[in-house]
Amino acid sequence: MKSSVRNNILSQLNLMSREEKSRESLAIQNSLHSLLKNETGCWAAFKNLKDEPEINWSDVSNNISWAFPRLVGDSMEFVKSSYSFAPSSLGFSEPQNGDAIPVPELNGFVIPAVAYDQSGNRLGRGKGFYDRTLQGSKSLKIGVCFNVSLCEELPREAHDIKCDKIV
């Protein structure tokens, strides 16, 4: 069930024009700015894939330091303020240097997905990296996606991590 929903949404995302993606990315970035303007500390962000919102993190908040995911075996770690990125085995850009921040020390997470539903359920790319890494985390989780990726309801399994807010 998840794979058919995922394939359908990915097909719709591939049909979006660059202009649509840019327009929606800027709207998401502005919403994140409003939502996070009073937040501080270190937050997890991401470097976008071609079908994910493109966010300029320095425009979201000057009070937050951003950490980016890096694959380590079957999980992820988050690396603060790296300026050197290279493609990971899954295709996203990951930091090549810098120290990992323990997940419990991160104040929050901004998480991309193929789709979200109105209850905060997340449909990722099927590898479970965010689910495994964020298991038990009490930090605020903000999901981001394009409008075409918002669903009324998504299939969910017990191990799936929910987001607290969706932008």
Secondary structure, DSSP 4 states (H G I P E B T S, - for coil): -HHHHHHHHHHHHHHS-HHHHHHHHHHHHHHHHHHHTT--EEEE--PPPTTS----HHHH-SSEEEEEEEEETTEEEEEES---EEE-TTSSEEESSSPEEPGGG-SEEEEE-SEEETT-BEE-SSS-HHHHHHTT--SEEEEE--GGGEES-----TTPPBPSEE-
